[in-house]
């Protein structure tokens, strides 16, 4: 059973490549570690705004480093993130709000598809460099993740509903309350205390805090 497992929440946005790395690694570790992994789709734009954080690419040296770093991590963790020189235009030029609402709608009604659906959005955005804000692309992603076209269409129709908008907003606000300023934000609950870890390269620390 899941009793006595450490609850680990992963707040993520598919526009964030580090979120994908963290997501895949935690998906692997949930089979080994005594954790109850909970996916919490949230909106990176809202977190950046609330915390006054600036996109790393605003600093040219940091942008340069990130390109190399993501390549290295992608290779190390065997996650097919493809970065190119114009990767930051790709990020800034895409609204991922619709995609995150789509994922949120799935989480609310079809949570069994959440992991596959999120992964397919990352693949579409980070491996194929496609525009995930287009409704036809969202439907294609859902199909790849195993949803029927009826179900995908139904989810698409709910993405501008107040219920879905509010849920995404609430999840984003929860991440901010835990102290998140970027993504991925991983929150481990140990003895009633939340421990926030930022980024996909804090897994040894996470393991140590939860006693793994």
N, C-alpha and C positions, 0 to 999 in steps of 0.2 A: 504493500500500500504506500501512499504518499505521506503517511504519518511521520512526524519527526523530521521531515525534509525542510531544508532552509529555503524560504521563498526568495527567489531572485527575479526582480522585475527588470526587463530590458526596454527602455524607452528609445525608440528609433524612428528614423525618417528615411525613406528610400532614396532621397536626394543625397544622403551622406554615405560616402564610400566606406568610411571607418565603421559606420553602423553595420554595413554588410559583413565586414570582417568579424566584428564582435558577435553578430548574430550567428554566423556559421560556426564559429568556435564554441559558443555557448550551446548551440544545438548538438554539437559533438559531445561536449562535456556533460550534458544532462543525462547521457546514458551511463556515465562513469561516476559522476559526483552525486551526492545525496541532496539534489536540489529539485525544487518545484519551479521550473522556469516559466515565467509569465511574460508574454509579448505585449508591449504597451505602445501601439502606434500613436505617435504624437507629431506635432508640427514644429520642425526646426526653426522656421521663420519666427514663430511666436516666442520661442526660447531665446533666440538671439536678441530679439527686440526687448524682451523683459529684462534681460541681464546686461544689456548694453554691449554685448559682444559684437565683434566685427568679423566678417568672413576672413579666414586665414589668407586668402588670395589677395586681399587688399595690401598685404605686405609682400613685395616681390620676392625677397629672399625666402620668406616662409613658403610662398607658393612654389618656388623652385624646389625647395626641400620636400614639400608634400608630394610632388609628382614622383620623385625618386622613392620616397618612403612608401607610398601606396603600391608602387610596382614591387618593391621588396617584400612587403607584407603579403601582397596577392600571391606572389610566388611561394613564400614560406608557408602560408596557410592553404595554398591550393584553392583559391577563390578567384574566378575569372574576371576580376576587375580590370578593365582596359582603360588606361589613362593616356590622353594625347595632350599636345601643347594647348589646344583650345578647350581643355576640359572645364576651365572656370567659366568661359562664356556659356558653355553647355549647361553648367549648374545655374548660373545667374539668369540665363535666358529661358529657363523652364519653370513653370509654376507646378509645384508638386502638391499643391493643396487639394486638388481634385483626386489625385492618386491616393493621398493619405485619407481622404474622406471615404474613398472606395474601400480601402483596406479596413477602415473603421467600421463601415457598414457590414463588411464581411465578419468582422470580429463580433459585432452585436447579434448577428443572426446565423452565421455559418462558421463558428470559430474553428471547426475542424479543418477548414481550408486556409487558415490564417498564415501558417508557416510557409506552405507552398506558394500562396498568392504573393506574399511579401518577397520571397525569393525570386519569383518570376518578374516582379516589378524591377528589382535590382538588376537582373539579367538584361531586361529590355533597356534599362537606362544606362547601365554601366558596362555591359558587354557589347550591346548592339547600338548604343548611343541614339536611341529613338526618343521621340517626344511622347512622354507618358501622360501629357495633359489631354491628349486627343481621345475622345470617347471611344473611337473604333480601336485604338491601341489598348485602352483599358479592358475592353471586351476580349481582345485577342489574348491579353495577359491572363485574364480569368479563365479562358479556354485552356491555355497551357497548364494552368494550375489545377485543372480537372473539374471546373464548374461547368454545368450545362449552360447553353446559351440563354435559356429562360431565366435561370438563376442570375447570371451575369447581368442581363438586361434589367432585372428587378433591382439589383444592387445599384446599378447606374442611375436608375430612376430615383433612388433615395438619397443620393449624395448631396443634394441641396436642401434636404429636409432639416428642420430645426433639431430633430433628435440626433441625427448624425453629426451635424455641425457642433452641437453642444457637447456631445461625447468627446469629439476630438479636442475641443477647447478645454474641457475638464481634464482630460488626460495630460494635455500640455501644461496646464496649470499645476497639476500634481507633480510633474517633473520639476517645475520651477520651485515649488514648495520644498522639494528635497534638495534644492540647491543647484540644479542643473543649469549650465550656461552653454552647453553644446551637446553634441551627440557622437556616439551612443552614450546614454546615461544608464548605468547599471546600479540598481539599488538592492543590496542584500539585507534581509531582515534577520538580525541575530539578537536573541534575547530581548525582543521588543524594540530594538534600536535599529533605525535605518542607516546603512553605510553606503554612501555614494561613491561610485568609481566612474571616472570619466575616461572615455576612449576604449580602444579594443586591445590595449597592450598592458592592462592591469590585472591580467588573469591570475598571475602567481599570487599577487596581493589578495585578490578576491578569494582564491583557494585557501590562503592562510587564514583569513578572517573567518571563513565559514568552517574551518577545521578540516580541510581536505589536503 
